[in-house]
Structure formats: C-alpha cells, structure tokens
Amino acid sequence: MVENRPVLNVITHLVLILGIVIVALPIWITFVASTHDAVRMTQAPIPMLPGGHFWENFTQTLLGSGLSGTETAPVWRMLLNSLAMALMIALGKIAISLISAFAIVYFKFPFRMMFFWLIFVTLMLPVEVRILPTFEVVADLGMLNSYWGLSIPLIASATATFMFRQVFLTIPDEMLESARIDGAGPLRFFWDILIPLSRTNIAALFVILFIYGWNQYLWPLLITTDTDMTTIVMSIKQMLEAAEQSPQWNIIMMTALLAMLPPVFVVVAMQKLFVQGLTETDK
C-alpha cells in the first residue's frame, strides 16, 4: 500500500524543481547572451533577461558576417559538417553492428566467440589511445579534410555490436525455423524479421550515437586544416581564441545555442522510441 505523505511530496517536488533550475540555468544564460550586443556582454553584471538583438546576432552568426577574426567558416557550413559527420557515424555504427551481431548469433563458424570477444575488447581502446596510428592511416589514404576521414575511424562500435547480439539472442529460435520453412534465406530473415524487431533498439542507439558523433572535438581538430571542414564544436573553442580581439560573447553564445538544437531535436523527435529501446526486455 502506498502512503500519501503531503510533506514528502512537497520535498520531492522542491528537489525536482531545484534540479531543473540547475540544469536549465546555463541554457537560459546562453539564450540571454545571444540576444544582447557585444558591448553589453562585456559589462558586469551579466544580463539575466533577453535583449533585442536576437535576430541580428542570429543572422550574423549563421551567415558568418559576425565571425571576423575567428578564422572559421560560416556557422551554417559548420552545422552541415557536424550533421554529416554525426549521421555517417551513427548510421555506419548501426549498420556494421547489425551485420556483425547477425553473423555472430546466427552463423556457425570457427572461433566465432573469440571474434566476438576481440570486438568487445576494443571497448578498452578508445580513439584517444589509438589516435596517432589512426591519423597516419587516414593521412596515407588521403582522407584528411573530408567527411570520410571525419567519420570512418569512429564507425566501429563494440557497444552496439554487443547490444544487438543480446537483442538477437532474445528472439525465439522458432522464428528462424519458421522462416526456413517458408523458404526465406538469411538476408530475407535479417531484413524482414530481425530489423523490424530491433526497431526500438536501433532508434535508441541512433540517438546515443548521433550525439556522440555531434560532440566529437579531438578527432576533427586533428584531421581538419581547411576552415570549410570545421565542425560546430571546434568552432566555439576557436572563437574564444580569436586573434587580436576580445571574444564576441553574443556571437559565441548564439553559436552554442545553434549547436544545441540538432541534438535536442533528435532526442525530442525520437523520445518515445528511445525510451522503449532502453526499457524493453523481451520481444
């Protein structure tokens, strides 16, 4: 029996509201700073209410006219680069992980589990550990300053392979037998049965991997020297180090605000599938 305790309800709501304020305050300050001019943002105290320069800052930031001295591409170009990199990483990881998990679960070949554990061990080798040899390979292949160079070294995912393997193991063997009786081959079984049953898991992984790709900083910083290939996360750091001038905080905050929008859109648009993919335990 659940007891109704008004005092406890009030305390829990106060804690929840406090947590929301702590999380939302930096976002609110970012939005407010993006609505003021550069002069106001150098004065103390910082404003806490919106100003009247939002659309002016938005236009200058998006088209690049307010980025003088920062040696970065227009923000629309950086958003496009980050979007292409994040989509290629997310879709590439999902595709490769689905195929590798399918092979490990449904095909019998020598050293099958050894290969699985070799894939799993790569979790202990993040890109930061293998960054020098990876950079050399990418440079030798001529993929510097390209979308392929930004995404391909980050595509392999042991986590996604493990997750899809666990999902496939929960699918009853009777479904495989039924598919064989109906004359379905391996690819038909994979495409018509496994993929639909894994839809929510694919959606949950897509959200996680998209944000992972979008927030990449170190790898794009190393392999891009052309300003037209700059990503949005890289640009914020470069704006803070603009040569011979103080940072334009209104432009920087507008850039940060625009950088938050695509991940937020993906999470909100796929929230239902994301929650289902993380909570479903059976098919």
BELURUR-V358513 format. One record per helix or strand of 3 or more residues. SS is the DSSP state (H for helix, E for strand). FROM is the first residue (numbers start at 1). TO is the last residue. Records with the same first field share a line. If there is no record, write none. Layout:
BEGIN
SS: FROM-TO + FROM-TO
END
This chain:
BEGIN
H: 6-33 + 40-42 + 54-63 + 75-106 + 112-124 + 131-140 + 147-154 + 158-169 + 173-181 + 186-197 + 199-214 + 218-223 + 227-229 + 232-240 + 249-269 + 271-279
END
